[in-house]
Amino acid sequence: MKGPAANDPLKPAPTQNGLLVKIVITNSPAYYVGIHEGDLLTSLAGEQLATADQFFDVVSRNAGQKVALVLIGVSLTILAVFNK
């Protein structure tokens, strides 16, 4: 899947805090919930995201639960289930 174009007005500002999605693997959980390259993940399960390690820690602690994933790029909140 392709993310927003470089000149897309919805593309997050470089100063926005979060994790920039660089790649989305076809048929992955991210692919199926509509995450795109260029989206900015800002929080997961109510925790602000600053590092990839933090993201994976939050995923691990919430495995099997429905959690809110907030991202900028397509302007929506996604509820996703993470399983170990």
Secondary structure, 3 states (H helix, E strand, C coil): CCCCCCCCCCCCCCCCCCEECCCCCCCCHHHHHCCCCCCEEEEECCEECCCHHHHHHHHHHCCCCEEEEEEECCCEEEEEECCC
